[in-house]
Every structure is written in C-alpha cells, then in structure tokens.
Amino acid sequence: MLGHALLPVLKQEHTVIGLTRENCDLCDEDEVEETFQRLKPDAIAHLAAFTNVDGCELEPEKAKASNELATFNVAEAARRLGARLLYVSTDYVFDGRTTEPYSEESLPNPLSVYGKTKLMGERYVQGTCDRYFIVRTSWLFGPGGRNFVSTILRLANEQKELRIVNDQRGSPTYTRHLAQKLVEIIRTHEYGTYHVTGGGNCTWFEFARKIVDLSGLEGVQFVPISSEECGRPAPRPAYSVLANNRLRKVGIGPLPRWEKGLTSYLAEICKQGELC
C-alpha cells in the first residue's frame, strides 16, 4: 500500500525499480545479494513486511522471517553497496503505557510479535548501515491495499450496527501524505530515526465515526467496545501517538491532520467510483 503511493513520487526525480515478492525473495540471502548487486541502487526503500498484526501473533516464525531476516538481508546488501537505506517501522514498537506522545528517543517495549519483529528490523538496520533512515509511522490508509477506511466503508454498507474498539489511541496516516514526506526526508541526508504520522490523534471508534460521517452514509449505529471485548490474538498499545519531533528539528514540516488525509482519500476513491 505504501509502495503504491511512494513509487510515483520518487519517479518524479529518480530512476526507480519497484521489486515485488515475485522479483526477489527477501528471505533468500543469495537472491537478495544477486539482485541488488545486479541493480546497484544508490538508495533502497525497504517497505516489505508481514503487517497483519494478528497474523504475526499466530505465525511468529513467518513474522520473524518476513520482518527480521528479510530486513537483515536488505541491510547487508545496502552495506555492501554503500547505498542509503530507508526502513519503515511502526508505532507498535511501543507498549502504550503512557499518555504523552512518544518521541524518537523514547524506549521501545513492544507487546506483540509484530512489534517485536519490526523492532528487531530496526536494530539490524542500525547495526549494519551507516546511512539509514528509520521511519516509524502508524495506522496507514490509502489506495493499493486493505486498510481500516475501506473495511469500515464495506461494513457500513452491509450492517447497521458497528462495534468498534474505543480504548486504543493513535494517529491515522494517509499514505500519499507519508510518501511525500519520505521523499523530503531522503533529500536531507539527515540520517537516523523519524516519527512521521498524520497530525492529531483519535481512537478507532472516533476514526470509524468520522469515516462514515464524511462518506455521507446514514443510519449506521456505533457501539464502543474495549480491546478485551474485541478479543483479537495480538495485544495492541492503548496509546501509540508519536511526537514528530525530528521532522521539525531538520526543518521539515509535519504531515497534515489525519482528517485532511481522510477527506483526500475519500475524494480519491469517490472519483474512482468506489464510494459514490
């Protein structure tokens, strides 16, 4: 989903090669080495991951392969080439036991297999490469993949009552806004860790209500529920809002508020005939 948004922005300034699972198995060290030595990129954007949080909890070995081993192989390839590496990580590296936004210097303490494997990916990047950008983001939505917005729109057209978790708070992030910011970060050569999320924050319940309100759907009732009532396999942080301090420090402005991103995405899918 993020690659769908990032590639066209990068292509405005660079020669870009988009690799898929069919082009290169990132868990295969030899295949990664052969592919990257053949292509010889100056920079690598590592967006591939097993992002199904509950799926990771149920298949931890797959999660380790996809999020740890694959990242180690990519980082090693970047090191050998002397290429810059962009690695996209997650708010789920934090435990959510706070009420203040996490800064880039906050101590990670992931609760889930997904968060733990993504954090190990971060450490592989930090321990292997000199020129890297680690970008933690959260609650992504946009074209090109399954996301919370499309799920809520589908359910709102099928059901008149939606039970939505109301005790997890984070920052929804529109992939097109994030993609533009990633390009700006790469331009800086200011290496290190960044938090990049949509402005403001909300609960999943508040997010769902705004989705339905802005889409113009009527007659949908919302019932707030707890994470415990939801009964998902993987634990989630109750509060995973990220402070985007590094963006300001290097002179890059923050992303627009999440509501603006949502409005833009709904207009985009409406134009494509998926909504209205």
C-alpha positions in Angstrom: 0.0 0.0 0.0 2.8 2.5 0.9 4.8 1.4 -2.2 1.8 2.2 -4.3 1.9 5.8 -3.1 5.7 6.2 -2.9 6.8 4.9 -6.4 5.1 7.7 -8.4 6.5 10.4 -6.2 10.0 9.0 -6.4 9.8 8.7 -10.1 9.4 12.4 -10.4 13.1 12.9 -9.5 14.7 9.4 -9.7 15.1 6.2 -11.7 13.0 3.8 -9.7 12.9 0.0 -9.8 10.0 -1.5 -7.8 10.6 -5.0 -6.6 7.9 -7.4 -5.6 7.9 -10.8 -4.0 8.0 -12.4 -7.5 11.1 -10.4 -8.4 13.1 -11.1 -5.2 12.6 -13.3 -2.2 14.0 -11.1 0.6 14.3 -14.0 2.9 16.8 -15.6 0.5 20.2 -14.1 1.2 21.8 -15.2 -2.0 18.9 -14.0 -4.1 18.9 -10.6 -2.4 22.7 -10.3 -2.9 22.5 -11.2 -6.6 19.5 -8.9 -7.3 21.0 -5.9 -5.6 24.5 -6.4 -7.0 22.9 -6.6 -10.4 20.8 -3.4 -10.0 23.3 -1.5 -7.9 20.9 1.1 -6.4 22.1 4.3 -4.7 19.3 4.1 -2.3 16.9 1.3 -1.1 13.4 1.9 0.3 12.5 -1.2 2.3 8.7 -1.3 2.6 8.1 -5.0 2.6 6.8 -6.6 5.8 4.3 -9.0 7.3 2.0 -6.3 8.6 -1.0 -8.4 9.7 -0.7 -7.9 13.5 -2.8 -10.9 14.5 -1.3 -13.0 11.7 2.1 -12.3 13.1 0.9 -13.4 16.6 -0.4 -16.7 15.1 2.6 -17.3 12.8 5.6 -16.0 14.7 8.2 -17.8 12.6 6.7 -16.3 9.4 6.8 -12.9 11.1 10.5 -13.4 12.1 11.4 -14.3 8.5 9.5 -11.5 6.9 10.3 -8.7 9.3 13.7 -9.7 10.7 15.5 -12.0 8.3 14.4 -10.1 5.2 15.4 -6.8 6.8 18.8 -8.1 7.8 19.4 -9.3 4.2 18.4 -6.0 2.8 20.6 -4.1 5.3 23.5 -6.3 4.4 23.0 -5.7 0.7 22.8 -1.9 1.3 26.0 -2.0 3.4 27.9 -3.9 0.6 26.8 -1.4 -2.0 27.2 1.7 0.2 23.6 2.5 -0.5 21.3 4.6 1.7 18.5 2.6 3.3 15.0 3.7 4.2 13.3 1.3 6.6 9.6 1.8 7.5 8.7 0.8 11.0 5.7 1.1 13.3 4.2 2.7 16.4 3.7 -0.8 17.7 7.3 -0.9 18.9 5.9 0.9 22.0 3.8 -0.5 24.8 1.3 2.3 25.1 1.6 2.7 28.8 1.8 6.4 28.8 -0.4 9.4 28.0 2.2 11.6 26.3 3.3 11.2 22.6 6.4 9.1 22.1 9.5 10.9 20.9 12.1 9.3 18.7 14.2 8.9 21.8 11.5 7.0 23.8 12.4 3.5 24.9 10.6 0.8 22.8 8.9 -2.0 24.5 6.7 -3.9 22.0 3.8 -6.0 23.2 3.1 -8.1 20.1 5.1 -10.4 17.9 4.6 -7.9 15.1 6.1 -5.0 17.2 9.0 -7.2 18.4 9.9 -8.3 14.9 9.7 -4.8 13.5 11.9 -3.5 16.3 14.5 -6.2 15.5 14.4 -5.0 12.0 15.2 -1.5 13.3 18.2 -2.9 15.2 19.5 -4.8 12.2 19.4 -1.6 10.2 21.1 0.4 12.9 23.8 -2.2 13.5 24.5 -2.8 9.8 24.3 0.5 7.9 25.8 3.9 8.4 23.4 5.8 6.2 19.9 4.9 7.1 16.5 6.4 7.8 14.2 4.6 10.1 10.7 6.0 9.8 8.0 4.9 12.4 4.5 5.6 11.3 1.0 4.4 12.3 -2.5 3.4 11.2 -1.9 3.7 7.5 -4.7 4.0 5.0 -4.7 4.7 1.2 -5.1 3.1 -2.2 -3.5 -0.2 -3.2 -4.2 -2.3 -0.1 -6.6 -3.3 2.6 -7.0 -0.7 5.3 -9.3 0.4 8.1 -11.1 3.0 6.0 -12.1 0.6 3.2 -13.1 -2.0 5.8 -15.4 0.4 7.6 -17.0 1.6 4.4 -17.7 -2.0 3.4 -19.1 -2.9 6.8 -21.2 0.2 6.9 -22.9 -0.8 3.7 -23.5 -4.3 5.0 -24.5 -3.7 8.6 -26.5 -1.1 10.6 -24.5 -1.6 13.8 -20.7 -1.5 14.1 -18.8 -2.4 17.3 -15.5 -0.6 17.3 -12.7 -0.5 19.8 -12.6 2.7 21.7 -9.6 2.2 24.1 -6.7 2.4 21.6 -5.5 5.8 20.5 -3.2 6.7 17.7 -2.7 8.8 14.6 -4.2 7.7 11.2 -1.8 8.4 8.4 -2.7 8.9 4.7 -0.1 7.0 2.5 0.1 9.8 -0.1 1.0 12.4 2.6 3.5 10.0 4.1 5.1 9.2 0.7 5.7 12.9 0.0 7.3 13.3 3.4 9.6 10.2 2.9 11.0 11.9 -0.2 11.6 15.1 1.7 13.4 13.1 4.4 15.6 11.3 1.9 16.7 14.7 0.4 18.0 15.9 3.7 20.8 13.3 4.3 20.0 13.7 8.0 20.2 10.1 9.0 18.6 8.4 12.0 15.1 7.7 13.3 12.0 9.7 12.5 8.4 9.6 13.6 6.0 10.6 10.7 2.3 10.4 11.3 -0.9 12.3 10.4 -1.5 15.3 12.7 -3.7 14.8 15.7 -5.0 11.6 17.1 -8.1 9.6 17.8 -9.4 6.2 18.8 -10.5 3.6 16.3 -14.1 4.3 17.3 -13.7 8.0 16.6 -11.9 7.2 13.3 -14.7 5.0 12.2 -17.4 7.6 13.0 -15.5 10.2 11.0 -15.2 7.9 8.1 -18.9 7.3 7.9 -19.8 10.9 8.6 -17.6 12.2 5.7 -18.7 9.5 3.3 -22.3 10.6 3.7 -23.6 7.1 4.8 -26.7 7.3 7.0 -28.4 5.0 9.5 -25.3 3.4 10.9 -25.1 2.9 14.7 -21.8 2.7 16.5 -21.1 0.8 19.7 -17.8 1.5 21.5 -16.2 -1.7 22.9 -12.9 -2.5 24.7 -9.9 -4.3 23.3 -10.8 -7.2 25.6 -14.3 -7.4 24.2 -12.8 -7.4 20.7 -10.8 -10.5 21.6 -8.0 -10.2 19.0 -5.0 -12.6 19.3 -2.3 -9.8 19.4 -2.1 -7.2 22.2 -2.1 -3.6 21.0 -0.7 -0.5 22.7 -3.5 1.6 24.3 -1.7 4.8 23.4 0.7 4.9 20.5 0.7 8.6 19.4 4.1 9.6 18.1 5.6 13.0 18.5 7.1 14.1 15.1 10.0 16.0 16.7 12.8 15.1 14.3 10.8 16.5 11.3 10.8 19.9 13.0 14.4 19.6 14.1 15.6 19.1 10.5 13.4 21.9 9.1 10.6 19.7 7.6 7.0 20.5 8.4 4.7 17.9 9.8 2.0 16.0 7.9 -1.5 17.5 7.6 -4.0 16.4 10.2 -5.4 12.9 9.8 -8.9 14.3 9.0 -7.5 16.1 5.9 -5.8 12.9 4.8 -9.1 11.0 5.2 -11.0 13.7 3.2 -8.5 13.4 0.4 -8.6 9.6 0.4 -12.4 9.5 0.3 -12.4 12.0 -2.6 -9.9 9.8 -4.4 -12.0 6.6 -4.1 -15.1 8.5 -4.9 -13.6 9.8 -8.1 -12.7 6.2 -8.9 -16.3 5.1 -8.4 -15.6 3.0 -5.4 -17.6 5.1 -3.0 -20.2 7.3 -4.7 
